[in-house]
Amino acid sequence: MRILLFGGEGQVGWELRRALSVLGQLVVPARKPGEGGDLGDLEGLRQTIRRHCPDVVVNAAAYTDVPAAEHERARAFAINALAPEAMAQEAARCGALMVHYSTDYVYDGQSDDAYSETDVAQPLNVYGESKFDGDRRVMASGCDYLIFRTSWVYSVRGKNFLTTMLKLLRERDRLTVVDDQRGAPTSAELLADVTAHAVARTYPDRALGGLYHLTASGATSWYGYSCLIADRLRERSAGQVIDDAAIVPVTAAVYGSEVLRPKNSCLNTSRLEKAFDLELPDWTTGVIRVVDEGLYFEKRRQL
């Protein structure tokens, strides 16, 4: 199996390098002008796919700066909608399976229940609009596809909520953290492992393709998420860590952001679990493991 991975430098892409490498030959073009992986160069993307003629095309790259997207609408749509469309059209042309990642931000977050794949998408912001447009374009391309909608992604690499908290919990005397938005923190490792499993099953049986929700199980708020990180740091005696009492729950309105975000980011994953015979782990499992991993690498750097 020949696999072409776009976005291999990101937190999900990095884990996909590991998970997908066992399935066959993996090619990861650099996301630089002229290197074949620049999402702003649609013709370059097309030529890269035609040159390699892969069996599977995986797009782990995206425009993810939610506030900036409000002022860079054209760029957000170019990367999150037009680039996936070009990849999907070329995948259809060579008979490849297309894998694409989407987001909880396609929903408005007003439901009291976890969202299922059949719920109506109503994005609240430009980022969500651009990702939903990308979903629609991939679906309309005529290719066989797997689209995974996920939420609250983290890893030990890069900038995300978990790595930010690892730093702030040991630097600040007090933190205010949003408590009226809920979701399932999902590790890049889990996304990559499930992707590899789904690709191995779907490549020979294209009927398994489609849109799926993929997150860890359970749910919490950003406040609950931060308290778990703090508790694990204390268990590992990771230096001075502020008490839970100094982590103050607040509403999102306190931050006065101009960007609307969904209050409920919980996604129902039963369709995925049934289709691929999976039982997804609780969100706490991955967070604890990645906190431990972060402390391990921290100690290595100090040696």
C-alpha positions in Angstrom: 0.0 0.0 0.0 1.4 3.4 -1.0 0.3 6.2 1.4 0.7 9.9 0.7 0.5 12.0 3.9 0.0 15.8 3.8 0.6 17.7 7.0 3.2 15.3 8.5 4.8 18.0 10.5 1.8 18.7 12.7 0.8 17.1 16.0 -1.6 14.6 14.3 0.6 14.2 11.3 3.6 13.3 13.5 1.6 10.5 15.1 0.3 9.4 11.7 3.9 8.9 10.5 4.3 6.2 13.2 0.8 4.6 12.9 0.6 4.5 9.1 4.2 3.3 8.4 3.3 -0.3 9.3 0.7 -0.4 6.5 3.1 0.2 3.6 5.2 2.8 1.9 4.7 6.2 3.4 5.6 9.4 1.5 5.4 12.8 3.4 5.9 15.9 1.2 7.2 18.9 3.0 4.7 21.8 3.5 6.9 24.3 1.8 6.6 26.1 -1.6 7.9 23.8 -4.3 8.1 20.7 -2.1 4.7 19.3 -3.0 2.9 19.7 0.3 2.1 23.4 0.2 -1.7 23.6 0.7 -1.8 27.1 -0.9 -0.6 25.6 -4.2 -3.5 23.6 -5.5 -1.8 22.7 -8.8 1.3 21.6 -6.8 -0.9 19.3 -4.7 -2.5 17.8 -7.8 0.9 17.2 -9.4 2.2 15.5 -6.2 -0.7 13.1 -6.1 -0.4 12.3 -9.8 3.4 11.7 -9.5 3.1 9.3 -6.6 -0.2 7.7 -7.7 -0.9 6.5 -4.1 -3.4 4.0 -2.8 -4.3 6.3 0.1 -4.2 10.1 0.4 -4.2 11.4 4.0 -4.8 15.1 4.7 -3.7 16.0 8.3 -3.0 19.6 7.4 -5.3 22.5 8.1 -5.7 26.2 9.0 -6.5 26.0 12.7 -6.0 29.6 14.0 -9.7 30.2 14.9 -9.4 33.9 15.8 -7.2 34.8 12.8 -9.7 33.0 10.5 -12.2 35.8 11.2 -9.8 38.2 9.4 -8.3 35.7 6.9 -11.4 34.2 5.5 -10.0 33.6 2.0 -6.9 31.9 3.4 -8.9 29.7 5.7 -11.2 28.5 2.9 -8.3 28.0 0.6 -6.5 25.7 3.0 -9.5 24.0 4.7 -11.8 23.7 1.7 -10.1 24.2 -1.7 -7.0 22.1 -0.9 -8.9 19.1 0.4 -11.2 19.3 -2.6 -8.1 19.2 -5.0 -6.7 16.2 -3.1 -10.0 14.4 -3.1 -10.5 15.0 -6.9 -7.1 13.5 -7.6 -7.8 10.6 -5.2 -10.9 9.9 -7.2 -8.9 10.1 -10.4 -6.4 7.4 -9.3 -8.8 5.3 -7.3 -7.2 6.2 -3.9 -8.9 6.2 -0.6 -9.0 9.8 0.9 -8.7 10.4 4.6 -9.6 13.9 5.9 -10.0 15.4 9.4 -12.8 17.7 10.4 -14.0 19.3 13.6 -16.7 19.8 16.3 -16.7 23.4 15.2 -19.1 22.5 12.3 -21.9 22.3 14.9 -23.3 25.3 16.9 -22.9 23.5 20.2 -26.4 24.4 21.4 -27.6 20.8 21.8 -27.8 19.1 25.2 -26.8 15.8 23.6 -23.6 14.6 21.9 -23.8 15.3 18.2 -24.2 12.5 15.7 -23.1 12.4 12.1 -26.7 13.0 10.9 -27.1 16.2 12.9 -27.3 19.5 10.9 -24.0 21.4 10.7 -24.4 25.1 11.7 -20.9 26.6 12.2 -20.6 29.6 14.5 -17.4 31.1 13.0 -15.3 31.3 9.9 -13.0 28.4 10.9 -16.0 26.1 11.3 -17.5 27.3 8.0 -14.3 26.6 6.2 -14.0 23.1 7.7 -17.6 22.2 6.9 -17.1 23.5 3.3 -14.1 21.2 3.1 -16.2 18.2 4.3 -18.8 18.9 1.6 -16.2 19.2 -1.2 -14.5 15.9 -0.3 -17.9 14.2 -0.2 -18.9 15.7 -3.6 -15.5 14.8 -5.3 -16.5 11.2 -6.2 -13.6 9.6 -4.2 -13.9 6.9 -1.6 -13.3 8.7 1.7 -13.0 8.6 5.5 -13.8 11.9 7.2 -13.1 12.0 10.9 -14.7 14.8 12.9 -12.8 15.3 16.2 -12.4 17.8 19.0 -9.9 19.2 21.6 -6.9 17.6 20.0 -3.6 17.5 22.0 -0.2 15.9 22.0 3.1 16.4 23.8 4.3 18.2 20.6 3.3 21.7 19.5 1.0 24.3 21.1 -2.3 23.0 22.5 -4.3 23.3 25.7 -2.4 20.5 27.5 1.1 21.8 26.8 0.0 25.3 27.7 -1.4 24.1 31.1 1.8 22.1 31.8 3.6 25.4 31.7 1.1 27.7 33.4 0.2 25.5 36.3 3.8 25.7 37.5 4.3 29.4 36.7 1.1 31.1 38.0 -0.4 31.5 41.4 -3.9 31.6 40.0 -5.6 30.6 36.8 -9.1 31.3 35.4 -10.3 28.5 33.1 -13.5 28.2 31.1 -16.1 25.9 32.7 -19.2 26.3 30.4 -17.8 24.6 27.3 -17.7 20.8 27.2 -15.9 18.3 25.1 -13.7 15.2 25.0 -9.9 15.9 25.0 -8.6 13.6 22.3 -4.9 12.7 21.8 -3.2 12.8 18.4 -2.0 9.3 19.2 -5.5 8.0 19.5 -6.5 9.7 16.2 -3.5 8.2 14.4 -4.0 4.7 15.8 -7.8 4.6 14.9 -7.0 6.1 11.5 -4.5 3.3 10.7 -7.0 0.7 11.9 -9.8 2.2 9.8 -7.6 2.5 6.7 -6.5 -1.1 6.9 -10.2 -2.2 7.1 -11.6 0.3 4.6 -9.0 0.1 1.8 -10.2 -3.4 0.7 -13.8 -2.8 1.7 -14.8 0.7 0.5 -18.3 0.3 1.8 -16.9 1.1 5.2 -16.0 4.6 4.0 -18.0 7.7 5.1 -18.2 10.4 7.8 -17.4 9.4 11.4 -17.0 11.1 14.7 -13.7 10.2 16.4 -13.0 11.4 20.0 -12.0 9.8 23.3 -15.1 8.8 25.3 -16.6 10.8 28.2 -16.6 14.6 28.5 -15.3 17.4 30.7 -14.9 21.2 30.6 -11.7 23.1 30.1 -11.7 23.6 33.8 -12.1 19.9 34.6 -9.4 19.2 32.0 -7.0 21.6 33.7 -7.7 20.2 37.2 -6.8 16.7 36.0 -3.5 17.9 34.5 -2.7 19.7 37.8 -3.6 16.6 39.9 -1.3 14.4 37.7 1.6 16.9 38.0 1.2 16.8 41.8 1.2 13.0 41.8 4.4 13.0 39.9 5.9 15.6 42.2 6.6 17.8 39.2 7.7 20.9 41.2 5.5 23.6 42.5 1.9 23.2 41.2 -0.9 25.5 42.2 -3.8 24.0 44.2 -7.1 23.2 42.6 -8.6 26.1 44.7 -6.4 28.5 42.7 -7.8 27.2 39.4 -11.0 29.3 39.1 -13.9 28.3 36.9 -15.3 31.1 34.8 -17.7 31.5 31.8 -16.4 32.0 28.3 -18.0 35.4 28.4 -15.4 36.6 30.9 -12.7 36.5 28.2 -14.8 38.7 25.9 -13.7 36.9 22.7 -15.3 38.1 19.4 -15.2 34.6 18.1 -18.2 32.4 18.9 -17.3 28.8 19.9 -19.6 25.8 20.6 -20.6 25.3 24.2 -21.1 21.6 23.6 -18.4 19.9 21.6 -19.3 16.3 22.5 -19.5 13.9 19.6 -21.3 10.6 19.5 -18.8 8.0 18.4 -21.1 4.9 18.3 -21.2 4.7 14.5 -17.4 4.5 14.4 -17.1 2.0 17.2 -19.7 -0.3 15.6 -18.3 -0.1 12.1 -14.7 -0.8 13.2 -15.2 -3.0 16.3 -13.7 -0.4 18.7 -14.1 0.7 22.3 -12.7 4.1 22.6 -10.8 4.9 25.9 -12.0 7.5 28.4 -10.5 11.0 27.8 -8.6 10.8 31.2 -6.4 7.9 30.0 -4.8 9.8 27.2 -4.3 13.0 29.2 -2.5 11.2 32.0 -0.3 9.4 29.6 0.7 12.6 27.7 1.3 14.5 30.9 3.7 11.7 31.9 5.3 11.8 28.5 5.8 15.5 28.8 7.5 15.1 32.1 9.7 12.4 30.8 11.0 14.6 27.9 11.4 17.5 30.3 13.7 15.4 32.5 15.7 14.2 29.4 16.3 17.8 28.4 17.6 18.6 31.9 20.2 15.8 31.8 
